[in-house]
Amino acid sequence: MGAYYCAICRQTTFTGKKHIFGKNHQSTLRVVLLKFLEKVKEARRTLKKPQVEKFDCTQHKKTFWCYCCGLEIDRNVTDDNMTVLYGGLLEHMATPEHRRNTHKFWWENKADPKLRDKVIVTEEETERFKVEVAKALESFVEQEDEFIKQQADYIRTQEKNRQEVLQSLLEREAESELFNGANGTDLSAEETVSSQFTPQGSDQQAGSSFVQSMVKAPRAATGQGLTFIGYQDTSNRGNVHTGAVPPWLQEDPLEGTSGAAAHPEIGPSLQGFLKQKEQEKLKKLPPNRVGANFDHSSQTDANWLPSFGRVWNSGRRWQSRHQFRQEEGQKRKKKREPGTEGSKRAKPTEQTTQSDNP
């Protein structure tokens, strides 16, 4: 038998069309039809009551895969202003091509014939759907017009309030200018008369005191509620364009000083951070490991050797440890041998003395 590709199972078989009657194919077909019928059921709910919404590119530009036709179609119908939900799916299901492909799909895959009519929309249903869609579009347009009118009224009221506030402010400024102009003429006349009868010394003192008062007192800046604090002379400092050192690279005058003037350190120091990092690493290791209690801060000379008496150069570590223990045991035996020989020698001498004495 030749190769047969199953679009439902997405695999190629060499058993021919016997694969269609197999358990794997029928179980996969049931899962596919259940998913397909759930989406069709949602679309069929809108046949009697269509839903029209304002266009949203993130939600209404979705597609739908038709297993019967093997095509990807638009789920909704939209003109970039309004969207009829599931309009594209229902329109596709009413076409004669979809009806023909559905009969072919059911025959080739041996699906349940009771489910076939659920994925086909009749002509009567489509005519009824078109009438309901026309009514839904008219009501939606009326709602949008009403909403636009409400927004326009709101904008007009806001603009009217803004104009009234602006007009009131302009009237206040005009009244204050007229009042200041009348007072200014009277003051200028008095100043001209008094200046003619003041001596020169008093003029100089008055001028100096006037300058000092202007330097000390803050002056009102041209603006709403702004106050001039004083000029800051930055001519000697220079800037980046004149080759001066940027402020963030300049030395801090308080750096290195002690007391409250110095800036306190924020956060842990570098040494404390590194120590904490090492402790976090050691927490993951077993607590009873070899060298867990080793004091790394202790100083050792160049002749240091491991506790078992030799440097581990080759082989396994336990082999060198066992060899060391064997050598230690032999050394201990050698130390014990002279003592045992002396005791053995002392025993026969005692026996000879006892035999001589009777």
Residue pairs with C-beta under 8 A, 6 or more apart in sequence:
1 14
1 15
1 16
2 14
2 16
3 12
3 13
3 14
4 12
4 13
4 14
4 15
4 16
4 17
4 19
5 11
5 12
6 12
6 13
6 19
6 20
6 25
7 70
8 25
8 28
8 29
8 32
8 67
8 109
9 19
9 24
9 25
9 28
13 19
19 25
20 108
20 109
20 110
21 110
25 109
26 110
29 109
29 111
32 67
33 111
33 112
33 115
36 67
36 119
37 115
37 118
37 119
39 64
39 89
40 89
40 93
40 118
40 119
41 118
42 86
43 86
43 89
43 90
43 93
44 90
44 121
46 85
46 86
46 90
47 90
47 121
47 125
47 128
47 129
47 132
48 128
48 132
49 132
50 84
50 85
50 87
50 129
50 132
50 133
50 136
51 84
51 85
51 86
51 136
52 82
52 83
52 84
52 85
52 133
52 136
52 137
52 139
52 140
53 60
53 82
53 83
53 85
54 81
54 82
54 83
54 144
55 78
55 79
55 80
55 81
55 82
55 83
56 83
60 76
60 78
60 83
60 85
61 76
61 78
62 74
62 75
62 76
63 72
63 73
63 74
63 75
64 72
64 73
64 74
64 75
64 88
64 89
65 71
65 72
66 72
66 73
66 92
66 98
67 105
68 98
68 101
68 102
68 104
68 105
68 119
69 92
69 97
69 98
69 101
70 101
73 88
73 89
73 92
74 88
75 86
75 88
75 89
76 83
76 84
76 85
76 86
76 87
76 88
77 83
77 84
77 87
77 88
77 91
78 84
82 137
82 140
84 133
84 136
84 137
87 133
90 121
90 126
90 129
91 126
92 98
93 119
93 120
93 121
94 121
94 122
94 123
94 125
94 126
98 120
99 120
102 116
102 119
102 120
103 116
105 111
106 113
106 116
195 203
198 206
215 230
218 227
218 228
218 229
218 230
219 227
219 228
220 226
220 227
220 228
221 227
221 228
237 244
238 244
240 246
252 263
254 261
254 262
254 263
255 262
255 263
256 262
268 276
285 292
286 292
305 311
306 312
308 320
308 321
308 324
308 325
309 324
309 328
310 320
310 324
312 320
